[in-house]
């Protein structure tokens, strides 16, 4: 059996039917997952908005230990989210942003982040938990649980937002605090009772 995860050992799996995610009405059990994706969207939008105020020379500088310029990592951050949103539907490579894409401007970058973030929120809201999709790659299909792509989207967002904050911080540019407490304040949580 071939594996899409290059360099990782293959794990045998029981044969199971593959189907497109069946979405159901919102259930309370998914609200915590939904809130994680709402945080993800807030954090990305907050960081992208802050980056619009950074000088272009900082956005285009590459530093040791960072996977590219801030501008290219911003493109990768949003493009990766677009890819994971598509993969929850068994699709990929449909024009998502990549590190080498032309920078669309901050307003368009925010719009694309919000659009793919909304898809992830809706998938999280309605996911039953065992749905699987087949991802096409090099003429073959590879089966994954949909929840894996939600996990990947969250991890990917945290990793690259952190990378952007570290890069800008090393260059002396102040970045927003993306801590959960600030998200709580933005949501109106923590009011005195």
N, C-alpha and C positions, 0 to 999 in steps of 0.2 A: 504494500500500500504506500503510495506517495504521500508526502507531507508538504503542506504549504509553508510550514515554519522551517526554513532552511537552517541546518546546524543543530536542530533539536531532535531528540530521539522520537521515533514514531511510536505512538501508543495505539495498541489494538482497540477497536471499538466494536460494540455490538451493532449489527445491522439494524437500522431503524428507518422508518419512513421519513422523508424530508418534505417539509412544507414551508410555505411562506408564513410569516408571523400572522397569527389570528389575533386581532386586537379586540379587546372587550371594553365595556364601560369602565370608568375609573373605579378603583377599589382602594379603600383606605390603606391596604398593605403596600401599595405602590407610592403613596404620598411622600414617604421618606426618600425614595429613589428619585421621585420627581423634584423634590427640593434640592437634592444633590446636583441635578442638571440645571436647576434655576440658579444655584450658586455658580456653577460652571459658566453659565451665560453672563451673569453679573460680573464675575472676575475677568473674563475675557474682554467684555465691553469696557470695563473700568480701565484695564491696562491699555487697550488699543486707544481709547480716548486720551489717556495720559501721554502716549507715544506721539500723538499728533503735535505735541508741544516741544518735542525734542528736535534739536537741530539735525538737518539731513546728514551732516558729517558724522554724527553719532550713530544714526540709524544705519549707515552704510559701512561703518568700521567693523572689522573682524578682530576678535580677541582670542588669544589662546584659551582653550578649554570650553569655548562656546561653539556650537555646531554651524555657525554662519553669522552673517550680519544680523542685527536686530530686525531689519526690514525683511530679510529672507526667512527668519524664524517666525515673524508675524504671519507671513504668507503660509508657511508650513503649519503653524498652529491652526489657522482657519481652514486651510485645505485638508488637513488631517481630520478635522471635525466633519467637514463635508463628506470625506471618504467614509468615515465610520457611520454617518447617517445613511449613506447609500448602502453600505454593507448590511445594515439591519434589514434591508429589503432585498438582499441577494444581488446587489449591483455594485459596480465600482468603475472608476476611470471614465467619468462622464463630464470631463471638463473642470474638475476640482482645481483649486489653486494649488500650485506647487512652489517650491523655493525659487524656481527660475521664472515664474510668471511675472508679467509686467505688474508693477504695483498699481492697484486700481484706485488708490486714494483712500483716505481714512473713512470717509462716509460710506463708500462702497464696501470696504473691508468689514466695517461694522454691520452693514446690511446683510452681507453674506454670512457672517458669524451668527447673527440673530436668526436668519432663515434656517440654517442647518441646526442651530441650537433648539429651535422650536420643534423641528422634526424629532430630535432626540428626546425632548420632553414628552412629546406625544407618544412615542414608542414606549418610554419608561412608564407613562401613565397607564397604558393599556396592555402591557405585556403580561401574559399569563405565567411565563417562566420557563417553559420547555420548548418554545418554538425554535426551529432550526432553519437555517438558510444554506444554500449552496452558493459558494463564491466561485465564479469562473476565473481561471488563471492558466495561462499557457495551454489552452485547449482542453483543460480538465476542470472538473468541479471538485470543490473541497467543502465539506460540511462543517458548520460551526453553530453553536447555540447563539441566538440573537443576543442574549445577555452578555456574551463575551465582548461584542462590539460596543456595548454600553460601557462596560468596564474599561475597555481600551480607550474610549473617547474621554472618560474622566481622567485616567492616568496620563494620557497624552497631553491634555490641557494643563494639568498641574506641572508636568515636567517642563513644558516649553514656556509657560508663563514664568516659572521660576528662572529658567535660563535667560529670558529677556530681562527680568528684574536684576539678575546678577550682572549681566553685561552692562546695562545702563548704570547700575550702581558703581561698577568699576570705573566707569567714565565720568563719575561725579554728577549724574543726572538723578534727581529724586524720583522715585516711583511710588505709586499708591500702595497702601497697605491692604492686601487682599485677604487679611485674616477673617475668620468666620465671624468675629465680633462686629466687624464693619458691615458684613453682609446682614447680620441680625439687626443692626441699626438701620440699614437701608430698608429692611422689611418691616420695621416698627416693632421688633421683638424686644422684650426686656423692659416693658413699661412697669412702673411701680404700681403695686396693687394694694 
